[in-house]
Amino acid sequence: MAGFNKAVNYFQQAVRADPRFTKAYASLAKTYKALGTYGIFPPNECFPKAVGGGLRRYRA
């Protein structure tokens, strides 16, 4: 779980530093999806964040 939390933190830092960094949004979305899929956090918390991150990738 620590690795997922670290990944989320790094990807969030990346998108704050450069909001047009689309790969960071995509990776953040994948990380949230994995957190929900593996039951680390409730899917109803993770999946909306995953979808939101994925959509922001295409808006950037």
Beta strands, then each sheet from edge to edge (+ up, - down):
end
